[in-house]
Amino acid sequence: MSLDSKTQAVIAIGCATAANCTGCLEKTVSIAKELGVGEGEIGAAIEVGRRVRAGAAAKLDQFAATVNSVTAESSEAKNGGCALHRIFKHPRG
């Protein structure tokens, strides 16, 4: 591979974030810090991963709406919360 170790670590941080893998993120951040990757770069990689994950989730929501008669909306677009609260009502309210 032609990428240096720091670059690989930064990419791995973004990938771990996008994949929702807590263990991978914890390990790759630790490795990145050992390699001298700065907090700003780590934060930027996490943000890229979040954006990738959000885009993928939005596309999945759109697809899911087409495979069932229930229309699904992106919970982030509506109110930033989990959509489960609209389906399952809390017994107290």
HELIX and SHEET records of a PDB file:
HELIX    1   1 SER A    5  ALA A   18  1                                  14    
HELIX    2   2 THR A   22  GLU A   34  1                                  13    
HELIX    3   3 GLU A   39  THR A   66  1                                  28    
HELIX    4   4 SER A   75  LYS A   78  1                                   4    
HELIX    5   5 LEU A   84  ILE A   87  1                                   4    
END                                                                             
